[in-house]
């Protein structure tokens, strides 16, 4: 069942010629510092992350372009699109394919993919970069599932691009809500190695915000831990009263996302309005604002 959504299959693949040609012309013309030029030329698809830390969204399929009637220029093939209350997704009965070009071979990248559907059971999908291994994602109904992948430099060292495939395994169709590349910095660790998740991934303990915001059915509260430690993540109303406790206990280092469905600790639906997410970990406390609409 696809509730409160608009689902379309059979959309034809759109050509990426405009983007590719415009950037290829820069390189063919011998423009110096080609990567800086290409990042400038694709500014419509580049976002810079907020807050401290080395990670930033550098190059990738703009999430705002997924799930739209006009196919993203990064998408090589899809079946159609779905527009839900909280998420828009590219869809296919078999698989989705994207090309993310102009990666700098000198840099390290991490890929984030968010899958979402509103079917009546858990669906399985596989995702991979180029000829790399497939990674299984299990997506429950109405609960976005995030997959992080380290992108090996060998995949983009020679051609400066990667192909991302998302294949349906079980369920009605494969449905992708977000696809982004994070450029990360390699930094020496205490023992001369790299403080990383996979390879070259560094972390800063911080609250990363809520997605989507505003929201109606549910939002993902995203946070990051520099090291293993105890996390307290709570939701409060404007008076400071505790509404919901989302996390309480030890968590591993890395990226985390917790869904809040707009209910209180007793499972009751809370009124529309402004709420505050309080994050406490590693001696750091921060607060983010989120708006619930009905």
PLY file of the C-alpha trace (Angstrom):
ply
format ascii 1.0
element vertex 294
property float x
property float y
property float z
element edge 293
property int vertex1
property int vertex2
end_header
0.00 0.00 0.00
1.33 3.44 -0.93
-0.40 5.85 1.44
-0.56 9.60 0.91
1.79 9.42 -2.03
2.00 9.92 -5.75
3.72 7.01 -7.48
4.70 6.94 -11.12
6.42 4.21 -13.08
7.60 4.23 -16.67
9.45 7.57 -16.64
12.14 7.55 -19.29
15.80 8.10 -18.41
17.03 11.65 -18.89
20.36 12.43 -20.52
23.21 13.87 -18.46
24.74 15.46 -21.55
24.30 19.10 -20.47
26.22 18.68 -17.22
28.89 16.40 -18.65
29.53 18.48 -21.73
29.81 21.76 -19.85
32.42 20.36 -17.46
34.21 18.32 -20.11
34.68 21.52 -22.11
36.52 23.08 -19.17
38.90 20.16 -18.94
39.36 19.90 -22.71
40.17 23.61 -22.85
43.01 23.07 -20.40
41.54 25.04 -17.54
43.93 24.94 -14.59
42.74 23.59 -11.26
40.04 21.59 -12.99
38.46 20.25 -9.80
37.91 23.72 -8.39
36.36 24.74 -11.71
34.05 21.74 -11.82
32.88 22.26 -8.26
32.08 25.85 -9.13
30.30 24.82 -12.31
28.10 22.35 -10.43
27.26 24.67 -7.58
23.58 23.80 -7.92
24.42 20.29 -6.68
26.93 21.14 -3.96
26.11 21.75 -0.32
28.47 22.63 2.49
27.80 21.05 5.88
27.32 23.23 8.97
29.17 23.07 12.24
32.75 22.12 13.12
34.58 19.06 11.86
36.30 17.90 8.70
33.36 16.26 6.94
31.40 18.24 4.38
28.99 17.46 1.55
31.16 17.96 -1.49
29.85 16.35 -4.66
26.82 14.20 -5.37
23.25 13.79 -6.46
21.30 16.65 -4.93
18.66 15.12 -2.69
16.16 17.83 -3.62
16.26 16.51 -7.18
15.33 12.92 -6.32
11.69 11.97 -6.46
10.77 14.78 -8.85
8.94 14.56 -12.20
12.11 15.80 -13.91
14.82 13.20 -13.48
18.03 14.27 -11.76
20.96 14.77 -14.17
22.92 12.35 -11.98
20.36 9.57 -12.55
21.10 7.24 -15.46
18.02 5.07 -15.06
14.88 4.87 -12.96
11.33 3.59 -13.37
9.52 6.60 -11.93
9.13 8.55 -8.71
7.08 8.63 -5.51
6.10 11.67 -3.49
5.19 10.86 0.10
4.20 13.24 2.87
7.75 13.45 4.27
10.01 12.06 1.54
10.32 12.11 -2.24
11.98 9.11 -3.86
13.23 7.76 -7.16
11.69 4.36 -7.78
12.10 1.30 -9.97
10.65 -2.19 -10.12
14.16 -3.56 -10.74
16.97 -1.09 -10.01
18.26 2.50 -10.02
21.56 3.72 -11.47
23.41 6.99 -10.81
26.65 8.48 -12.03
28.50 10.81 -9.64
31.26 12.52 -11.63
34.27 14.78 -11.03
35.65 13.25 -7.84
39.12 14.47 -6.94
41.52 11.47 -6.80
43.42 13.31 -4.07
40.39 13.30 -1.79
38.55 10.70 0.30
34.78 10.28 0.02
31.99 8.63 1.97
28.66 7.84 0.29
25.34 8.19 2.11
22.17 6.62 0.72
18.72 6.86 2.35
16.01 4.41 1.29
12.34 4.85 2.16
8.98 3.32 1.30
5.45 3.09 2.67
4.64 -0.51 1.81
3.16 -3.03 4.24
6.30 -5.06 5.04
10.09 -4.85 5.25
11.73 -4.59 1.82
15.30 -5.55 0.95
17.58 -3.73 -1.47
21.24 -4.06 -2.46
23.58 -1.12 -3.15
27.09 -0.96 -4.57
29.62 1.47 -6.05
31.02 0.47 -9.45
32.22 -3.14 -9.31
32.46 -3.19 -5.52
30.58 -5.61 -3.27
26.83 -5.42 -2.79
25.57 -4.14 0.56
22.15 -5.28 1.81
19.70 -2.71 3.22
16.52 -3.74 5.06
13.91 -0.99 4.96
10.87 -1.14 7.23
7.67 0.68 6.21
7.69 4.43 6.92
11.16 4.27 8.51
14.00 5.73 6.41
17.11 3.57 6.47
20.56 5.11 5.97
23.57 3.30 4.52
27.10 4.75 4.71
29.80 3.41 2.38
33.48 4.25 2.15
34.34 4.83 -1.53
37.70 3.20 -2.39
40.02 5.59 -4.22
40.70 2.90 -6.81
37.14 3.30 -8.12
37.62 6.94 -9.16
41.40 7.32 -9.41
41.49 7.03 -13.22
38.07 8.29 -14.41
37.12 10.59 -11.46
33.59 9.21 -11.22
31.63 6.37 -9.66
28.52 4.48 -10.71
26.04 3.75 -7.91
23.53 0.93 -8.36
20.55 0.25 -6.11
18.84 -3.08 -6.86
15.49 -4.40 -5.66
15.74 -7.71 -3.82
12.31 -8.06 -2.19
9.26 -5.81 -1.93
7.17 -3.86 -4.37
9.96 -1.68 -5.77
13.28 -0.05 -4.84
12.89 3.50 -3.53
15.78 5.96 -2.95
15.23 9.24 -1.08
18.75 10.68 -0.76
22.18 10.12 -2.31
25.17 12.26 -1.33
28.94 12.14 -1.24
30.76 13.49 1.80
34.35 14.62 1.30
36.39 13.83 4.40
39.90 14.60 5.52
42.55 12.12 6.59
44.13 13.13 9.88
46.93 11.46 11.87
45.72 9.47 14.86
47.33 9.11 18.25
49.28 6.07 17.10
50.34 7.46 13.75
47.48 5.89 11.87
44.22 7.44 10.69
41.25 8.08 12.95
38.68 6.68 10.62
35.54 4.73 10.03
36.57 2.45 7.23
39.37 4.57 5.74
39.87 8.31 6.18
36.62 9.00 8.04
36.94 11.31 11.05
34.18 12.24 13.46
33.22 15.12 15.74
30.80 14.69 18.63
27.84 16.87 17.65
24.15 17.06 16.88
23.71 17.21 13.10
20.05 18.25 12.96
16.72 16.72 11.93
15.62 15.53 8.49
13.04 16.45 7.33
12.34 19.66 9.22
9.48 20.65 9.39
7.94 17.15 9.44
4.51 15.59 9.69
4.89 11.81 10.15
8.43 11.38 11.36
11.88 12.94 11.36
15.40 11.55 11.67
17.49 13.07 14.45
21.10 12.80 13.26
24.16 12.93 15.47
27.83 12.03 15.37
30.22 10.59 17.95
33.99 10.99 17.87
34.41 7.97 20.14
32.44 5.33 22.00
30.46 6.88 24.83
27.16 7.50 26.57
24.50 9.45 24.68
21.39 11.18 25.99
19.01 12.35 23.26
15.69 13.85 24.32
12.83 15.91 22.92
11.33 18.81 24.90
8.45 21.22 24.34
8.82 25.00 24.44
8.36 25.02 28.23
11.29 22.63 28.66
9.11 19.66 29.64
10.45 16.26 28.58
8.34 14.86 25.73
10.28 11.84 24.49
13.58 10.10 25.27
15.12 8.89 22.03
18.52 7.60 23.20
19.98 6.80 26.61
23.08 4.67 26.90
26.41 3.79 25.28
26.81 4.10 21.52
29.62 3.35 19.09
31.61 6.10 17.36
30.33 7.23 13.98
27.13 8.56 12.46
23.77 7.77 14.08
20.16 8.52 13.19
17.12 8.06 15.44
13.55 8.47 14.26
11.04 10.52 16.22
7.45 9.93 15.13
5.87 12.87 16.92
4.70 10.95 19.99
5.50 11.30 23.69
6.91 8.72 26.08
3.51 7.07 26.43
2.96 6.78 22.70
0.47 9.63 22.51
0.50 11.96 19.50
1.76 15.40 20.52
0.34 18.68 19.16
1.84 20.51 16.22
4.38 23.12 17.13
8.05 23.79 17.86
10.08 21.25 19.84
13.70 21.12 20.95
16.06 18.16 20.64
18.70 18.05 23.39
21.90 16.08 22.70
24.44 15.24 25.40
27.60 13.18 24.86
31.30 13.36 25.67
30.84 16.37 27.95
29.15 18.32 25.13
25.55 19.52 25.20
23.71 21.04 22.25
20.12 21.74 21.28
18.36 21.74 17.93
14.96 23.02 16.92
12.40 20.97 15.01
8.87 21.84 13.87
6.00 19.36 13.83
3.07 20.10 11.50
-0.24 18.29 11.33
0 1
1 2
2 3
3 4
4 5
5 6
6 7
7 8
8 9
9 10
10 11
11 12
12 13
13 14
14 15
15 16
16 17
17 18
18 19
19 20
20 21
21 22
22 23
23 24
24 25
25 26
26 27
27 28
28 29
29 30
30 31
31 32
32 33
33 34
34 35
35 36
36 37
37 38
38 39
39 40
40 41
41 42
42 43
43 44
44 45
45 46
46 47
47 48
48 49
49 50
50 51
51 52
52 53
53 54
54 55
55 56
56 57
57 58
58 59
59 60
60 61
61 62
62 63
63 64
64 65
65 66
66 67
67 68
68 69
69 70
70 71
71 72
72 73
73 74
74 75
75 76
76 77
77 78
78 79
79 80
80 81
81 82
82 83
83 84
84 85
85 86
86 87
87 88
88 89
89 90
90 91
91 92
92 93
93 94
94 95
95 96
96 97
97 98
98 99
99 100
100 101
101 102
102 103
103 104
104 105
105 106
106 107
107 108
108 109
109 110
110 111
111 112
112 113
113 114
114 115
115 116
116 117
117 118
118 119
119 120
120 121
121 122
122 123
123 124
124 125
125 126
126 127
127 128
128 129
129 130
130 131
131 132
132 133
133 134
134 135
135 136
136 137
137 138
138 139
139 140
140 141
141 142
142 143
143 144
144 145
145 146
146 147
147 148
148 149
149 150
150 151
151 152
152 153
153 154
154 155
155 156
156 157
157 158
158 159
159 160
160 161
161 162
162 163
163 164
164 165
165 166
166 167
167 168
168 169
169 170
170 171
171 172
172 173
173 174
174 175
175 176
176 177
177 178
178 179
179 180
180 181
181 182
182 183
183 184
184 185
185 186
186 187
187 188
188 189
189 190
190 191
191 192
192 193
193 194
194 195
195 196
196 197
197 198
198 199
199 200
200 201
201 202
202 203
203 204
204 205
205 206
206 207
207 208
208 209
209 210
210 211
211 212
212 213
213 214
214 215
215 216
216 217
217 218
218 219
219 220
220 221
221 222
222 223
223 224
224 225
225 226
226 227
227 228
228 229
229 230
230 231
231 232
232 233
233 234
234 235
235 236
236 237
237 238
238 239
239 240
240 241
241 242
242 243
243 244
244 245
245 246
246 247
247 248
248 249
249 250
250 251
251 252
252 253
253 254
254 255
255 256
256 257
257 258
258 259
259 260
260 261
261 262
262 263
263 264
264 265
265 266
266 267
267 268
268 269
269 270
270 271
271 272
272 273
273 274
274 275
275 276
276 277
277 278
278 279
279 280
280 281
281 282
282 283
283 284
284 285
285 286
286 287
287 288
288 289
289 290
290 291
291 292
292 293
